């Protein structure tokens, strides 16, 4: 896509998402958004857990249980029938600094397996890694700890990123990573920073159809590269993989992930955040975003595809949480990935910063807040 088309996309998208004005108040929504919002269902929002702190992720487990991570406390909790109990305290395992700590979770309910992405201390400093455990039948204890992949770069803790996704239809675990605020990481194929990685969920081996699977270096794990700080991963019903990425002072992005794709973030020399999020002047082909916030950013974060006919006009949209903008964006894309519309229900604009979104098995959305005194919300159409 040439620069003119990209600029037009950013302009149209920025209008559609009703970006925040200079004073922090929402700008008027575009007419297309207003028309679509009138057909969206009324939403019921319930608080299913309170008293949390810097909640990073929520995943569904068997028996109506929810598994929740808190970044700075490095605590994993199980929530059931409105009651929270601690599954694991991991401060001895997890390095916490800035944006890094205990972050994303993935749950395979059938095998009672839990994965977590977290900061860690090494003999030479710090890193981000993915750890796997088995869970007992009553979801009260973790055991059989194993490091699945390590060596994800970290500096001060900035841009720790790290979102996990179990890919349907394969044994792959996808790991979205941040660039650790180091300018050379995103395009260095042998750095695990600023990437989406694709590994075997049990062994940690590279998936055999990865673009560089036969390499002897770290690039064998890489699925896509050139990312700034991946915050969300989601798999559409058609099997396609999508990411949500924090922009600099502009251009949060939603990307359709293409095997071996370069997403164009190259903030060098040093850490030069004035460069475009997708720099089309770089060698090779760069993949343009399917949605971009323009300026200013909304700090988009976790995402999940909405399923179930009860959602009416929102069925089949990508629900994206926003931290700074304190809302959920429901983005509709056509079958080729073109943006069709954006809906932002007012009922989800009153809970402050929103971090993660997970689709429950019945189609409800599970959302974590990130305000300091935090909660888990359950959202369903009335």
GUSEMI-188486 format. One line per 2 residues: number of its first residue (from 1); for each residue y, x, z of N, C-alpha, C, O. Coordinates in steps of 0.1 Angstrom, whole numbers. Each point is the difference from the previous one (the first is absolute). Layout:
<pts>
NUM) Y X Z Y X Z Y X Z Y X Z  ...
</pts>
This chain:
<pts>
1) -12 8 0 12 -8 0 12 9 0 1 9 8  9 -12 -17 12 8 0 9 -3 11 -1 -10 7
3) 12 19 -6 9 -2 11 8 -13 0 3 -6 10  0 1 -23 8 -12 -1 -8 -12 5 5 -8 8
5) -18 8 -12 -8 -11 5 -2 1 15 0 -11 7  -2 23 -2 -2 1 15 13 -4 7 -1 -7 10
7) 13 10 -15 12 -4 7 1 -15 0 5 -6 10  -9 -1 -21 1 -14 -1 -10 -6 10 4 -10 7
9) -16 16 -5 -9 -5 9 5 1 14 -1 -10 8  7 21 -4 6 1 13 11 -10 3 1 -5 11
11) 7 3 -21 11 -10 2 -5 -14 2 4 -6 9  -13 2 -18 -5 -13 2 -8 -2 13 2 -10 7
13) -9 20 -3 -8 0 12 9 -1 12 -2 -7 10  12 16 -10 9 0 11 7 -13 3 2 -4 11
15) 2 -4 -22 5 -13 1 -10 -10 6 3 -8 8  -16 10 -13 -10 -10 4 -3 1 15 -4 -10 6
17) 4 22 0 -4 1 14 12 -2 9 -2 1 13  13 -5 -17 12 -3 8 2 12 10 -2 -2 12
19) 7 14 -17 1 11 9 10 -2 10 9 -8 -1  -9 16 12 9 0 10 14 5 -4 0 10 -8
21) 11 -16 12 13 4 -4 4 12 9 -7 4 9  19 1 -11 5 12 7 0 -3 15 -2 10 8
23) 5 -22 -4 1 -3 14 -13 -4 6 -1 -3 12  -10 3 -20 -13 -3 6 -4 -15 -1 -10 -4 4
25) 19 -4 -10 -3 -14 -2 -7 -2 -14 4 7 -9  -13 -17 8 -6 -2 -13 9 -5 -11 9 -8 3
27) -10 14 -14 8 -5 -12 -6 -13 -5 -11 -4 4  18 -4 -12 -4 -13 -5 -13 2 -9 0 10 -8
29) -10 -18 10 -12 2 -8 3 -4 -15 9 -8 -3  -17 14 -6 1 -3 -14 -4 -14 -2 -9 -5 7
31) 14 -2 -18 -5 -14 -2 -15 -1 -2 -6 -10 5  0 20 -12 -14 -1 -2 -8 0 13 -10 -7 2
33) 15 15 8 -6 0 13 2 -13 7 -10 -5 6  21 -1 -7 3 -13 7 -9 -11 -6 -6 -8 8
35) 4 8 -21 -9 -10 -6 -14 1 5 -7 -10 3  2 23 -2 -13 2 4 -2 -3 15 -11 -6 4
37) 21 9 4 -1 -2 14 -2 -15 3 -6 -3 10  12 -6 -18 -1 -14 3 -14 -5 -1 -4 -11 5
39) -5 18 -13 -14 -5 -1 -10 7 9 -11 -3 1  17 13 7 -9 7 9 -3 -9 12 8 -8 4
41) -20 10 2 -4 -8 11 8 3 13 5 11 1  -4 -20 8 6 2 13 -10 8 8 -12 -2 -1
43) 17 12 8 -9 10 7 0 -3 15 10 -3 6  -22 5 0 -2 -1 14 -2 14 5 -9 7 -5
45) 17 -3 15 -1 14 5 -4 -1 15 8 -6 8  -19 13 -4 -4 0 13 -1 14 5 -4 9 -7
47) 7 -7 20 -2 13 6 -13 1 6 -3 -9 9  -6 18 -13 -13 1 6 -2 12 9 -10 1 7
49) 20 8 -6 -1 11 10 14 4 3 9 1 -9  -6 2 21 13 5 5 -1 13 8 -11 4 2
51) 22 1 2 0 12 9 -5 13 -6 -4 9 6  5 -9 -20 -4 12 -7 12 9 -2 12 -4 2
53) -14 16 -7 11 10 -2 -3 8 -13 -10 6 -2  20 -8 -7 -1 7 -13 -14 -2 -7 -7 9 -3
55) 4 -22 2 -12 -4 -7 0 5 -14 10 -2 -7  -21 8 2 0 6 -13 -9 -8 -9 3 -3 -12
57) -15 -2 17 -9 -7 -9 -8 -11 8 -1 1 12  -4 -10 -20 -9 -11 6 -10 -2 -11 3 -2 -12
59) -16 1 17 -11 -3 -9 -9 -10 7 -1 0 12  -7 -7 -20 -9 -10 5 -13 6 2 -5 7 -8
61) -1 -11 20 -14 4 3 -8 -13 2 6 -11 0  -19 12 3 -8 -12 1 3 -8 12 7 5 10
63) -11 -18 -10 2 -9 11 14 -3 4 3 -3 11  6 2 -21 14 -3 2 8 11 7 11 -3 4
65) -16 15 -3 7 11 6 10 6 -10 -3 0 -12  14 5 17 9 8 -7 1 14 6 0 1 12
67) 0 9 -20 1 14 5 14 5 -4 5 -1 -11  2 6 21 15 4 -1 2 14 4 -6 5 10
69) 14 3 -18 4 13 4 14 1 4 9 -7 -5  -6 15 15 14 3 5 2 15 -3 -7 8 6
71) 18 -5 -13 2 13 -5 2 10 12 -7 10 1  17 -13 7 4 10 10 -9 0 13 -1 10 6
73) -4 -21 -3 -9 -1 11 -14 6 -3 -8 3 8  5 -2 -22 -13 4 -5 -11 -8 7 -10 5 4
75) 12 -18 -5 -9 -9 6 -5 -10 -10 7 -6 -8  -21 3 8 -6 -10 -8 -4 -11 9 -6 2 10
77) 11 -15 -14 -3 -11 8 -8 -10 -8 0 -1 -12  -8 -8 19 -6 -11 -5 6 -13 5 2 -1 12
79) 2 -8 -21 7 -12 4 -9 -12 -3 -5 -1 -12  2 -7 21 -9 -12 -2 5 -11 9 2 1 12
81) -1 -13 -18 5 -12 7 13 3 8 1 -5 11  8 12 -17 13 3 6 0 10 11 10 3 6
83) -22 4 -3 -1 10 10 -2 13 -6 -8 2 -9  14 8 14 -1 14 -4 -8 9 9 2 -2 13
85) -11 10 -18 -6 10 9 -1 13 -8 0 0 -13  0 11 20 0 13 -6 -14 4 -5 -10 0 8
87) 9 3 -21 -12 6 -5 -1 15 1 -10 5 4  22 2 -6 0 14 2 14 5 2 9 -4 -6
89) -8 14 16 12 7 2 -2 14 -6 -9 7 4  17 -3 -14 -2 12 -8 10 11 1 2 8 -9
91) 6 -8 20 11 10 1 -6 14 0 7 9 -4  -19 -7 9 -6 13 -1 -4 5 -14 -1 12 -2
93) 0 -22 -7 -4 3 -14 12 0 -9 0 7 -10  10 -16 13 11 -3 -10 12 8 4 5 0 11
95) 1 7 -21 13 6 1 11 -10 -4 -1 -6 -11  10 4 20 11 -10 -2 13 8 -2 4 7 9
97) 3 -10 -20 14 6 -2 7 -7 -11 -6 -1 -11  18 -5 14 7 -6 -10 -7 -12 -6 -4 -9 7
99) 2 10 -20 -7 -11 -7 -15 1 0 -7 -8 -6  2 18 12 -15 3 0 -6 -3 14 7 3 10
101) -18 -9 -10 -8 -2 12 -13 -7 -4 -6 4 -10  3 -15 17 -12 -8 -4 5 -11 -10 8 -8 4
103) -13 9 -16 6 -8 -11 -10 -10 -5 -4 -9 8  0 10 -20 -8 -11 -7 -14 0 5 -6 10 4
105) 0 -22 -5 -14 -3 4 -7 -6 -12 6 -6 -9  -19 8 8 -9 -7 -9 -12 -4 7 -5 8 8
107) 0 -20 -11 -12 -5 8 -10 -5 -10 3 -8 -9  -15 12 10 -12 -5 -7 -8 -8 10 -7 5 8
109) 9 -18 -8 -5 -9 10 -16 1 0 -6 -1 10  1 1 -23 -15 0 -1 -7 12 7 -11 -2 6
111) 17 13 -7 -6 12 6 6 4 13 -4 10 6  14 -18 -1 7 3 12 5 14 0 -2 8 9
113) 9 -5 -20 6 13 -2 15 -1 0 6 -9 -6  1 18 13 15 0 1 5 14 -4 -5 10 4
115) 15 -10 -13 7 12 -4 14 -1 5 6 -11 1  0 22 3 14 1 4 6 13 -7 -6 10 0
117) 19 -12 -4 7 12 -5 10 3 11 7 -8 6  -6 21 -3 8 4 12 5 15 -1 -6 8 -7
119) 16 -5 14 4 14 2 -10 7 9 -7 -6 8  6 19 -10 -9 8 7 5 14 2 8 5 -8
121) -12 2 19 3 14 2 -11 9 -4 -11 -2 2  15 13 -9 -9 10 -5 3 13 7 9 1 7
123) -17 9 -10 2 14 6 13 6 -6 5 9 7  0 -14 -18 12 6 -6 12 -9 0 10 3 -6
125) -12 -15 11 12 -9 0 -5 -15 1 -8 -3 9  13 -5 -19 -4 -14 0 -3 -4 -14 3 6 -10
127) -10 -18 9 -4 -5 -12 -2 -15 2 2 -6 11  -5 -1 -22 -5 -14 0 -14 0 -5 -3 7 -9
129) -5 -16 15 -14 0 -3 -5 -15 1 6 -8 6  -18 6 -12 -7 -13 2 -13 2 8 -8 9 -3
131) 7 -17 13 -12 0 9 -8 -13 -1 6 -10 -2  -19 11 3 -9 -12 -1 -8 -1 13 -4 10 6
133) 2 -22 -2 -9 -3 12 -9 -12 -3 2 -7 -9  -13 7 17 -8 -13 1 5 -8 12 5 6 10
135) -6 -19 -11 4 -9 10 -12 -7 6 -8 -4 -8  7 2 21 -11 -7 5 1 -15 -3 10 -5 -5
137) -21 -3 7 -1 -14 -4 11 -9 6 4 -10 -6  0 14 18 10 -9 7 15 6 -2 9 -6 5
139) -8 16 -14 13 5 -3 8 5 13 11 -4 2  -19 11 6 6 6 12 0 15 1 6 6 9
141) -13 0 -18 -1 15 1 -2 6 -14 -7 -5 -8  13 17 7 -1 8 -12 -10 11 2 0 6 11
143) -7 -2 -21 -9 12 1 -2 6 -14 5 -5 -10  -13 16 10 -3 7 -13 13 4 -7 1 -3 -12
145) 8 9 18 12 4 -6 -2 11 -11 -8 9 2  14 -11 -13 -1 10 -11 13 1 -8 6 -11 -3
147) -1 23 0 11 2 -8 -4 -2 -15 -9 7 -4  15 -16 -3 -3 -3 -13 7 9 -10 -5 5 -10
149) 18 -4 12 8 10 -8 11 5 9 6 -8 8  -2 21 -9 10 6 8 9 8 -10 -2 1 -12
151) 12 5 18 9 9 -8 11 -7 -7 7 6 -9  -4 -19 12 12 -7 -6 12 7 7 0 0 12
153) 10 4 -20 10 8 6 9 -7 9 3 -12 -1  3 19 11 9 -5 9 10 11 4 -4 11 2
155) 16 -15 1 10 10 5 5 -5 13 -6 2 10  18 -9 -10 5 -6 12 -6 -13 4 3 -5 11
157) -11 -1 -20 -5 -13 2 7 -10 -10 -4 -11 -1  15 16 -6 7 -9 -9 -9 -2 -12 -8 9 -5
159) 8 -21 -1 -8 -4 -11 -15 3 2 -6 5 -9  2 -10 20 -15 1 3 -8 -9 -8 -11 2 -3
161) 18 -13 -2 -7 -10 -8 -14 -4 5 -1 -2 12  -9 2 -20 -14 -3 3 -3 -14 1 0 -6 11
163) -4 0 -22 -5 -14 0 -14 1 -6 -3 7 -9  -6 -15 15 -14 0 -4 -4 -13 -7 6 -11 4
165) -15 11 -13 -5 -12 -7 -15 3 -4 -3 10 -6  -6 -19 10 -13 0 -5 -1 -7 -13 3 -12 -1
167) -7 19 -9 0 -5 -14 -12 -10 -2 -11 4 3  14 -16 -7 -11 -9 -4 -8 5 -12 6 6 -9
169) -19 -8 9 -8 4 -11 -4 14 -1 -6 5 -10  9 3 20 -4 14 1 -1 5 14 3 -8 9
171) -7 20 -7 0 6 13 13 8 3 0 8 10  10 -10 -17 12 8 1 9 -5 12 1 -12 2
173) 5 22 4 11 -2 10 12 6 -7 0 12 -3  11 -20 1 12 5 -5 9 4 12 1 -7 10
175) 6 18 -12 9 5 11 14 3 -7 1 9 -8  9 -17 12 13 3 -5 7 9 9 0 -2 12
177) 7 13 -17 6 10 9 14 2 -3 5 -3 -10  3 8 20 13 4 -1 2 14 -4 -10 8 1
179) 22 -4 -6 2 14 -5 4 10 11 2 11 -3  -2 -16 16 3 9 12 14 6 -2 3 10 6
181) 6 -17 -14 13 5 -2 1 14 -5 9 8 3  -19 -4 -11 -1 13 -7 0 -2 -15 -8 -7 -5
183) 19 12 -1 2 -3 -14 -10 3 -10 -2 -7 -10  -6 17 12 -10 4 -9 -13 -7 1 -9 0 -9
185) 7 -8 20 -13 -6 2 -4 -11 -10 -12 0 -5  21 -9 1 -4 -11 -9 -7 4 -13 -9 -7 -4
187) 14 17 -2 -5 4 -14 -10 12 1 -5 4 -10  3 1 22 -10 11 2 -14 -7 2 -2 -6 10
189) -6 7 -21 -13 -8 1 -9 6 11 -10 -7 3  12 18 2 -8 6 11 6 -2 14 -5 5 9
191) 16 -13 -9 5 -5 13 -4 -15 1 0 -7 -10  -4 3 22 -5 -14 2 12 -9 3 -2 -11 3
193) 14 17 -3 12 -8 4 7 -6 -13 0 6 -10  5 -18 12 6 -7 -11 -10 -5 -10 3 1 -12
195) -14 -6 16 -12 -3 -8 -6 -14 4 3 -5 11  -11 0 -20 -10 -10 4 -13 7 -3 -4 5 -11
197) -4 -3 22 -13 7 0 -11 -11 -1 1 -11 4  -12 15 -10 -12 -9 -1 -12 8 4 -5 9 -8
199) -1 -13 19 -11 7 6 -12 -9 3 2 -12 1  -14 17 0 -11 -8 5 2 -4 14 3 9 9
201) -4 -22 -6 4 -4 13 -9 5 12 4 0 11  -16 4 -14 -9 5 10 -1 15 1 1 6 10
203) -2 1 -22 -1 14 0 13 8 -1 0 12 4  10 -19 -9 13 8 -2 0 8 -13 9 7 -3
205) -20 -8 -5 0 7 -13 9 -6 -10 3 -12 1  2 19 -11 8 -6 -10 -9 -10 -8 -12 2 -2
207) 18 -13 -2 -7 -10 -9 -3 7 -13 9 6 -6  -21 -8 0 -3 7 -12 8 -3 -12 0 8 -10
209) 7 -20 10 8 -3 -12 15 3 3 8 -4 -8  -5 11 18 14 5 2 4 9 -12 -9 6 -6
211) 21 -5 3 4 7 -12 -3 15 1 -1 7 -11  1 -1 23 -2 14 2 -13 3 8 0 9 8
213) -9 -18 -8 -12 0 9 -8 13 -1 -6 4 10  6 3 -21 -8 12 -2 8 12 5 -6 11 -1
215) 18 -12 5 7 12 5 -5 5 13 -7 -8 8  9 20 -5 -5 6 13 11 0 10 -2 4 12
217) 14 -9 -15 11 0 9 3 -14 5 -7 -9 -4  18 7 11 3 -13 6 3 -10 -10 -1 -12 3
219) 5 15 -15 3 -10 -10 -12 -9 -4 2 -10 -6  -14 14 10 -11 -8 -3 1 -14 7 -7 -10 -4
221) 15 9 15 2 -13 7 11 -8 -6 0 -12 4  8 17 -13 12 -7 -4 -3 -11 -11 -7 3 -9
223) 12 -14 12 0 -11 -10 13 -2 -8 0 -1 -12  11 2 20 14 0 -6 8 9 7 -3 4 12
225) 15 1 -18 8 9 7 15 -3 -4 3 -9 -7  6 18 13 14 -3 -2 6 -11 8 10 -6 -5
227) -15 4 17 5 -11 9 8 6 11 -1 12 3  10 -20 2 9 4 11 -6 -2 14 -2 9 8
229) -1 -22 -5 -5 -4 13 -7 -13 -1 6 -10 1  -19 10 -4 -8 -12 -3 -1 -8 13 -6 6 10
231) 10 -18 -9 -1 -9 11 -10 -11 -1 -4 -6 10  1 2 -22 -9 -11 -2 -9 2 -12 3 7 -9
233) -15 -12 11 -11 0 -11 -6 -14 0 -3 -6 10  0 1 -22 -6 -13 -1 -7 -1 -13 4 6 -10
235) -15 -13 10 -9 -2 -12 1 -15 -5 -3 -9 8  7 7 -20 2 -13 -6 -14 -6 -3 -10 7 0
237) 9 -20 -2 -12 -7 -3 -7 6 -12 -12 -1 -2  20 6 -8 -5 6 -12 -5 14 2 -5 6 -10
239) 5 -1 22 -4 13 3 10 11 -1 -3 12 5  15 -15 -10 10 10 -1 6 4 13 0 -8 10
241) 4 21 -9 5 6 13 15 2 -1 5 4 -10  2 -8 21 14 0 1 5 8 12 -7 0 11
243) 18 6 -11 6 7 11 14 -5 2 7 -4 -9  -2 6 22 14 -3 4 5 13 6 -7 7 7
245) 19 -3 -11 5 13 3 15 -1 5 8 -7 -6  -5 15 16 14 1 5 8 8 -10 -4 11 -4
247) 16 -16 0 9 8 -8 9 9 9 -2 0 12  11 7 -19 9 9 8 11 -9 5 -2 -8 9
249) 14 9 -15 11 -9 3 0 -12 -10 8 -9 1  -18 10 -11 -1 -10 -10 -15 -1 -4 -8 9 3
251) 5 -20 -9 -12 -2 -7 -13 1 8 -8 9 -2  7 -18 12 -14 -3 5 -8 -4 -13 6 -6 -9
253) -19 8 9 -8 -3 -11 -13 -7 3 -6 2 10  2 -11 -19 -13 -5 -1 -6 5 -13 5 -2 -11
255) -17 9 12 -6 7 -12 -14 -5 -2 -8 -2 9  5 0 -22 -13 -2 -5 -7 14 -2 5 7 -8
257) -15 -5 16 -6 14 0 -9 2 -13 -10 -8 -2  12 18 -5 -7 4 -12 -7 13 3 6 9 5
259) -19 -9 -8 -8 12 2 7 13 -5 3 1 -12  -1 8 21 7 13 -4 15 -1 -2 6 9 -6
261) 0 -21 9 14 -2 -3 9 8 8 -2 3 12  14 1 -18 11 7 6 11 -10 2 5 -6 -9
263) -1 5 22 10 -10 3 14 6 2 9 -7 4  -7 19 -7 13 6 -4 9 4 11 12 2 -2
265) -17 -1 15 9 5 11 -1 15 0 -11 6 3  23 1 -4 0 15 -1 13 5 6 9 5 -7
267) -8 -6 21 13 3 6 2 15 3 1 4 11  0 4 -22 2 14 1 13 4 -8 4 -7 -9
269) 2 19 13 -4 9 10 3 -5 14 8 -9 2  -14 15 8 1 -5 14 -6 -14 1 -11 -2 -5
271) 18 -7 11 -4 -14 1 12 -8 -5 7 -5 9  -5 4 -22 11 -6 -6 -2 -15 -3 -6 -3 -10
273) 11 -5 19 -3 -14 -1 10 -7 -9 0 -13 -1  8 20 -6 9 -6 -10 -7 -3 -14 5 -6 -8
275) -17 12 7 -8 -2 -13 -5 -14 -1 -2 -6 10  -1 1 -22 -6 -13 -1 -14 -1 6 -7 10 1
277) 4 -22 4 -13 -2 5 -11 2 -11 -11 6 3  14 -10 -15 -9 3 -11 8 8 -11 8 -6 -7
279) -9 18 7 8 9 -8 -7 2 -14 -9 7 -1  15 -14 -9 -5 0 -13 3 13 -8 -4 2 -11
281) 12 7 17 2 13 -6 -10 11 2 0 11 -5  -10 -15 14 -11 9 3 -10 2 -12 -1 -9 -8
283) -6 20 8 -10 1 -11 -11 -11 1 -3 -5 11  -3 1 -22 -10 -9 0 5 -15 1 11 -2 -3
285) -20 -7 7 3 -14 0 1 -4 15 -9 2 8  20 -9 -5 2 -6 14 -2 -15 0 5 -6 -10
287) -11 1 20 -3 -14 1 12 -7 6 3 3 12  3 -12 -19 11 -8 6 -5 -10 10 -11 -5 -1
289) 20 2 11 -3 -10 10 -1 -14 -7 7 -3 -9  -15 -6 15 -1 -13 -4 11 -9 6 4 -10 -5
291) 0 15 17 12 -6 7 7 11 7 -6 9 5  19 -10 -5 9 10 7 11 -7 6 6 -9 -5
293) -2 14 17 10 -7 8 14 2 -5 9 -7 3  -7 18 -11 14 4 -3 6 6 13 -7 5 8
295) 20 -6 -8 8 5 12 7 -11 7 7 -8 -7  -8 7 20 -8 9 10 -14 -4 0 -5 -10 -6
297) -3 18 14 -14 -3 2 -2 -11 10 9 -3 8  -21 -3 -8 -3 -10 10 -11 6 10 -3 -7 10
299) -1 19 -12 -11 6 8 -13 -8 -1 -5 -5 10  1 2 -22 -13 -7 -2 -12 7 6 1 13 0
301) -11 -20 5 -10 7 8 -14 -6 -5 -4 2 -11  -3 -8 20 -14 -5 -3 0 -11 -10 10 -7 -2
303) -21 5 -4 -1 -11 -11 -14 -5 0 -10 6 3  9 -19 -8 -13 -6 -2 2 -11 -10 10 -7 -1
305) -21 5 -8 0 -11 -9 -3 -13 7 -9 -1 8  16 -10 -12 -1 -13 6 -11 -7 -7 0 -2 -12
307) -10 -4 20 -10 -8 -7 -2 -13 7 2 -1 12  -7 -9 -19 -3 -13 5 10 -10 -6 12 2 0
309) -18 -13 -5 8 -11 -6 10 -6 10 10 -6 -5  -12 7 18 9 -5 10 14 6 -1 10 -6 5
311) -9 18 -12 13 6 -1 8 -5 -11 12 4 -2  -17 -13 -6 8 -6 -11 6 10 -9 -8 8 -6
313) 21 -8 4 6 9 -10 0 15 4 3 8 -8  -7 -6 21 -1 14 5 -14 6 -2 -2 12 2
315) -7 -20 -6 -14 5 -2 1 11 -12 6 -2 -10  -13 13 12 0 11 -10 12 9 0 1 8 -8
317) 8 -10 18 12 9 1 -4 12 9 -10 -1 7  18 12 -8 -2 11 9 10 -1 11 12 0 -2
319) -16 -2 15 8 -1 11 3 14 5 -9 7 4  22 -4 -3 5 13 4 9 -1 12 10 -7 0
321) -14 14 11 8 1 12 12 9 -2 -1 10 -7  12 -13 13 12 9 -1 5 3 15 2 -9 8
323) 0 22 -6 5 4 14 15 -2 1 4 -8 8  4 15 -16 14 -1 1 6 -14 -3 9 -4 7
325) -15 -2 -17 5 -13 -4 -6 -11 8 4 -12 -2  -14 14 10 -5 -10 10 -4 -13 -7 5 -10 3
327) -15 11 -13 -4 -11 -7 -13 3 -7 -5 11 0  -1 -22 -7 -11 2 -9 4 -4 -14 6 -11 -1
329) -10 19 -8 3 -3 -14 -13 -4 -7 -10 8 2  9 -19 -8 -12 -5 -7 3 3 -15 8 -7 -6
331) -14 17 0 3 5 -13 -11 -6 -10 -12 3 3  16 -10 -13 -10 -4 -10 1 9 -12 11 2 -6
333) -23 3 2 -1 8 -12 -9 -7 -10 -10 -7 4  12 9 -17 -9 -6 -10 -12 9 -1 -2 10 7
335) -7 -13 -16 -13 7 -1 1 14 -4 -8 8 2  20 -4 -9 2 13 -4 8 8 10 3 12 -2
337) 1 -18 13 8 7 10 15 -3 -1 7 7 7  -3 -15 -16 15 -3 -1 5 -9 11 -7 -10 3
339) 18 13 2 6 -8 11 4 -14 -5 7 -1 -10  -11 -10 17 4 -13 -4 10 -6 9 10 -6 -4
341) -12 7 17 9 -6 10 -2 6 13 -9 7 3  19 -9 6 0 4 14 4 -11 9 11 -6 -3
343) -18 3 13 3 -10 10 1 6 14 -9 8 4  19 -12 4 2 6 13 2 -12 10 12 -4 2
345) -22 -1 4 1 -12 9 9 4 12 -1 10 6  10 -19 -3 9 2 11 -8 0 13 5 6 10
347) -16 -13 -9 -8 -1 12 -5 13 4 -5 2 12  4 8 -21 -5 13 3 11 11 1 -2 12 -1
349) 15 -17 3 11 9 1 6 0 14 12 3 2  -20 -7 8 5 -1 14 -8 8 10 2 -2 12
351) -10 11 -17 -9 8 9 3 15 0 -8 7 6  19 -3 -11 4 14 -1 -8 7 -10 -5 -5 -10
353) 3 18 13 -7 9 -9 -15 -4 -1 -7 -2 10  2 1 -22 -14 -3 -3 -7 12 -6 5 5 -10
355) -16 -2 15 -7 13 -4 -12 -2 -9 0 5 -11  -9 -13 15 -13 -1 -7 -3 -15 -3 4 -9 7
357) -11 7 -18 -6 -13 -4 -14 1 -4 -4 9 -8  -5 -17 14 -14 -1 -3 -3 -14 -3 4 -9 7
359) -13 6 -17 -5 -13 -3 -12 -3 8 -10 8 -1  10 -18 9 -12 -4 7 -10 -7 -9 4 -3 -11
361) -16 2 15 -10 -5 -9 3 -15 -4 -4 -4 -11  11 -3 19 3 -14 -4 13 -1 -8 5 -11 -3
363) 1 22 0 12 1 -8 13 1 8 10 3 -5  -10 -5 19 11 2 8 5 15 -1 -8 9 -4
365) 21 -7 6 5 13 0 2 5 15 6 -8 8  -10 20 -5 2 6 13 11 11 -2 -1 9 -8
367) 11 -10 16 12 9 -1 3 6 13 0 -6 10  3 19 -10 4 7 12 15 3 -1 6 2 -10
369) 1 -4 22 14 4 1 1 14 5 -9 6 5  21 0 -7 3 13 4 14 1 5 9 6 -6
371) -7 -12 18 13 0 6 1 7 14 10 1 6  -22 4 -1 0 6 13 -8 -9 10 -9 5 6
373) 13 -18 -5 -7 -10 7 -7 -9 -10 6 -9 -5  -19 12 2 -5 -5 -13 -11 -10 2 -6 -2 11
375) 3 -5 -22 -10 -10 0 -8 0 -13 4 7 -10  -15 -15 9 -7 -3 -12 2 -14 -3 -2 -9 9
377) 6 6 -21 2 -14 -5 -11 -4 -9 -6 8 -7  3 -21 8 -9 -6 -10 7 -11 -8 6 -9 6
379) -5 10 -19 7 -8 -9 -9 -8 -8 -9 5 -7  11 -19 6 -8 -8 -8 9 -11 -6 10 -4 6
381) -14 -2 -18 8 -11 -5 -3 -13 8 -11 -1 5  21 -7 -3 -2 -12 8 -8 -10 -9 -3 -11 5
</pts>
